């Protein structure tokens, strides 16, 4: 299912910018996020987010497989620019 994804312009305390999809209840206001486009998968969205920031973590609520909180395996991607 294709969804539109966004990445926060603000860095969290852990050094990561959080990524959300369009239906997330924790999605930030438009002036606090970057639209990274419509994507078929989390992996594809994460690659796009890495064009803006090297440190990106998925929201624990809408992008959990990409979240980097303790106890949740980090999605490791090789970013080719």
C-alpha positions in Angstrom: 0.0 0.0 0.0 1.4 3.3 -1.0 1.6 6.0 1.7 3.1 9.5 1.9 6.0 9.8 4.3 7.4 12.7 6.2 10.6 13.3 8.3 10.9 15.8 11.1 13.1 18.8 10.6 14.0 18.6 14.3 16.6 16.3 15.7 15.5 14.3 18.7 17.6 13.9 21.9 19.0 10.7 20.5 20.3 12.4 17.4 17.7 11.1 15.0 15.0 12.7 12.9 11.8 10.8 13.2 9.9 9.5 10.1 6.1 9.2 10.0 3.5 8.2 7.4 0.5 10.3 6.5 -2.0 8.5 8.8 0.1 8.7 11.9 -1.5 10.3 14.9 1.8 11.8 15.9 2.5 13.5 12.6 4.0 17.0 13.0 2.6 20.2 11.7 3.6 21.0 8.0 6.1 23.6 9.1 8.0 21.0 11.2 8.3 18.2 8.6 9.7 17.5 5.2 7.5 15.6 2.7 9.7 12.8 1.3 7.0 11.5 -1.1 4.8 8.5 -1.6 6.4 5.1 -1.2 5.5 1.5 -1.5 7.4 0.4 1.5 9.1 1.5 4.7 12.5 0.6 3.2 11.9 2.9 0.2 10.7 5.7 2.5 13.8 5.4 4.7 16.1 5.6 1.7 14.4 8.9 0.7 14.6 10.2 4.3 18.4 9.6 4.2 18.8 12.1 1.4 17.9 14.8 3.9 19.4 13.4 7.1 21.9 10.6 7.9 20.2 9.9 11.3 16.6 8.8 10.7 14.4 6.7 13.0 10.9 5.4 12.3 8.1 6.5 14.6 7.4 3.8 17.2 3.7 4.0 16.3 3.6 4.1 12.5 7.1 2.9 11.3 8.1 0.5 14.1 10.3 -1.7 12.0 12.6 1.3 11.4 12.6 2.5 15.0 15.9 2.7 16.8 14.7 2.7 20.4 16.4 0.1 22.7 15.0 -3.3 22.3 13.8 -2.8 18.7 16.2 -4.0 15.9 17.4 -1.1 13.7 16.7 -1.4 10.0 20.2 -1.2 8.4 20.2 0.1 4.9 23.0 0.9 2.5 22.3 4.3 1.0 23.7 4.8 -2.5 23.6 8.4 -3.7 
